[in-house]
Each structure stands twice: as structure tokens, then as C-alpha cells.
Amino acid sequence: MPATERLLHDLVSAAGLAQVRSVEPMRGHGFDHEVLRATLADTRQVVLRHRQESRPLPLGRARFLADHDVQAPVLLGGNDFATLYDYVPGDMLSTVIDKMTDARWRSVGTAFRRVHAVRFPSGLSGDFGPDSLVLRPTDPVEDLHRLLVDAESRLEPNLSFVLPHLPRLHAVIDDHAERLRQAPTALLHGDVFLANIIVGTSQTTLIDWDQARVADPGQEIAALDERIHLINGGELPGAFFDTYGARPDTAALHRVTNAIAWFTHGPFAGWEIDPDLDADRTHLVTGWRNSLVGYLTGLGERLKEF
């Protein structure tokens, strides 16, 4: 029996659940996890997420999400290298995005409304660790200026045509300073890889909360728009906002700055693709990179909209 499958059996037993009857791998769930789905003797289904890096079991974060009515999987057990969850039935948004109905988009909007309804005092941000939430004072205007400055060294050899637009983008940030500083502060999922959004028949559930944080919800809406654009060139449809609420005022600016940050610090960190990725992931990431380049090619026109 493979080591990950043995671990699955051990954690199911430790959680006091029925014996494992069948196991199957799950594909498409990110880059740093091996994921198995198991059917137990009582027909219950569970999911094991196994990683190579040690990380504390996220008991505190799981309790917080449950206490605040956030649609997230139920944590059943685990250790420093694996987590065991109840299986969430449904489709990864990444696989059905071109077949989404308005009703399903409204379900996605409801899920993110519930996340972003968990509010914190303005002017704070921070990461939500496995068992702790540490917030610090922050200035979103300074953060965005710093992001652009840090990106310059990566843009120079790869996307030098973006550099002449940076002074204008710095000016846009200053023009929106008051709006950025007055934006609400809320819980964010933090990793809106579309495979982490499971669209079911009755509700949408967000999985893989390892990068949860507290910040401006406009950042997450911008990230969702970006992820959709990377797949099919689109953006969040109106049906999403029917249930989510109004698009955050800061989302458009975060959309532009996120694209620059993601190109310079994402899974390619510039033009080069990680040579250790398998063929499927290399194809996926290459498509993302090329879509980002296309988006940034039109940066000058986009900045005229501000």
C-alpha cells in the first residue's frame, strides 16, 4: 500500500470513522498537495490532503470558519503533513466555468459574501495561520507603491513595455488614496485558484484555506476576475454580484496591480516556467503567463479608465 494511502487509513482510524473501502486520487487541486478521496464502509466520503512541508493542523482556523458561517469543509483530523476533511460534492469552478448558469454564479456570490461579511477594524491586515490570527496596522497606499517598486527588477528583462506606465499607475494609486484607506477590512480566502471553488447543487464551498488572510475584499474580487481572465478572458458576471453585493470600489485598481505582482511573483516569477512541473501543469501555467502578458499589453488603455 502506498505511503499516502496508509496515512489515509491511519487518520481515518484516529478520527473514529468507519473503515476505508475504496480510494481514488483527485486531480487538478493545485501544485503542492497529493489529494485522495476515500469512501468509507458507511458510504461517507472523506478527502485527504497530503503535502511535503510540515504545517500545524489548522484546528483554530477551522473552528473560526465554522463559528462564522463560512462555507468550508469540515476538518476531521490530520497531522503536520496531512489534513482529513469531509468530502464536498460538486464541480471545481475551473472545470465548469464555460458552462456556469446564472443560478450557479449566484451561489458563488453567496459563498464569497459570507466570507467577506466577517469584518475587522479598518487599517489592519494580516495572515490567518493554522491556529492564530495576527493583525498589524497597514497603509494600503504604501503597500501598492512598494509592490510596483519591487516589481521593476522583474519587469525590466521580461516586460519592459510595462515600465513606462508605472509613473501613471503610481499617480492613480495616490488619486485613490482615500478610497483605499477607507475600504473595509474582512476575512479573505486568499487563494482563489478556481479549483478551490466547489460549485454544488445547493451551495458553493471554498476549500484549501491555507492562505487565508485579512485585508480589503476588493483584492479578492480582483483576484477572482484575474483567475477567470486567465482561463477564458472573461470576468465575474453580473449574476455573481446579484448575491454578493456591489463590486468593491477598489477592485479595479487591485486588478491592475495584482496582474503586475502575479507576473513577477507567481508560479513563473517572470518568464521562466518551473522546470519541475509536469506536462499538464506546465501547459496550464504557460497559458496563465501568456494571458497575463496579453492583459498587461493593454495597460496603457486600462489606465485611461481611471
Phi, psi and omega in degrees: 000129179302154185300318181294324178290324175297319178299319177303310180301318182296316183288325176297317179296316181297332179278358179075026182265169178294160183296152177286130178255326180208154183223140174217143177287151176246129185258157171086007183262063172087194191245341190238017179230146163259128187239128177239141172250132181238141170257129184267171183299334180266013179078355175297147178243138180228163181233132173255128174249114185247131181231166181274331183270141178288139179205135182301148177297128188277057182294314181297317180295320179297319178296318180299314181298318179295319182292337184252021171061034176270135183280094182223156180296152178280124178281125183256336182166189179149192176212197184290347183241357184205152176231144180244124183233158165297140177290136177256111180288147179143188182249139171295133180303328180298333183266344184238011189300328181277358180239014183289132174271166176301321181298320180289324177294325177294326176296319177295318178300321178297318181299316181285331175299318180295322178295308186285351174283347177277101191257156178226166179301140178297154178085007178239154173205167178166171180268146178258098182286180181302326184220018180203151176234114182246116180252148180223153174298141181215153175243105184298333178292311177299322180299317181289321176300316182295322179302315181292320179297316180295333183282341189302319183294331177279325181290324184308308181277346188246314182226061184298337180292345178282330188304317180298341181272349184296320177303319178296320181292322174300320180293322178298319178301314179296322178297331182258016186302313182297317181296318180296318183285338180262001180297148178295160178243129188212170171292135174238147174296316172092346181214076186274042163306126192295344173288346178272002179247107185259113183264109180261185182286332183244340180199165174255137180237136177263128180248171178057080183264021186296338182249023179302146181204178178242126182189192179289123178303336177301331177295320183285322176297320177298319180295323176296314176303317181296315181297320178295317179300322182295334181270312186223010177079005183262201178207175179303130181277169180300327181299327177300316184282347174302323182253331179290319188114190184295146175296130180303142182301331185270355188298320183297318179291319177296329180298318181289311183292326177299321181298318178294316181296319184290325177294323185271343182227008183280202184290353175248337179048057183112215186273332186283138176266140179304118183291347181275353179289147176286176187299318181295316181289326176298317178298317180298310184292324177299319177296319177300313182300314183294325177293320177296319178299316178299318179297314183287338176299329179266021185300319181302315178294322181296323182290338177292343181281348182268000000 
